[in-house]
């Protein structure tokens, strides 16, 4: 497996030198929202990545640290409202990729128990969704995230 830190895949994504499915969907406050870069078992799995190359949440520039909660809340609301997710898990692990990123993993009514919570990271190759389904969910999220926020969201 290639080292995602050499060169940093997150830096390449936020610079748009590398395109995960759907590309960068939305930017705000020094953060970029995009899809998981690789096979996914769940439609609408998003990642919030800092535009600055920093190791972890505690290293974020002030603007990104201040914006993170609102960006995450808006993305999670979009996953719930436009895709019908019942819940959205947030994970900032950083053991493999040493560039701050926050996974927003949706859970649906029909999500198998083994893919709920942290189990989503343990999916099998046969769990991967077809590209058309991943892209359709991302285009729905792009439209939702592009709307003007209302009621402070």
Residue, then its C-alpha position, 0 to 999 in steps of 0.5 A: x500500500x502506498x504511503x498516503x503521507x508521501x506526498x500528502x494525499x490530503x494536501x493534494x485533495x484540498x489543492x484539487x491535484x487529486x480528485x476523490x469521487x465528486x471532488x471538493x463539494x464545499x469550502x468554508x473557513x479553511x476547510x474542504x468537504x469531500x468524499x472518502x477517497x476510496x471504496x465506500x460501503x455507505x452513500x454520502x460518507x464525507x470528510x472535512x479536511x483542513x486546507x492547512x497541512x496540520x497533524x491534528x485538531x489541536x494544530x488547526x489554524x484559528x479560523x479553521x478551528x472556529x469554523x469546524x463545528x459549524x461546517x460539521x453541523x451543516x454537512x451532517x444536516x445535509x446528510x440527514x435531510x437530503x440523504x435520509x441518514x438517521x445519524x452521522x458519526x464523526x471520527x478524527x482518528x489520524x493514525x494513518x494520514x497525518x493531515x487533519x481530517x474529520x470523517x462524517x459517516x452516515x448511518x441509515x435504517x438499513x445499514x448493517x450492524x457490522x457497518x455501524x459506528x467504527x465498523x464502517x472502517x472495517x468494510x469488505x470489498x464486496x460492501x463497496x457501492x457502485x460508483x454511480x450510487x456514490x456520485x449520485x449521493x455526492x451530487x445531492x449533498x453538493x446541491x444541499x451544501x450550496x444552498x444559503x444557510x437558514x436559521x443559523x445552520 
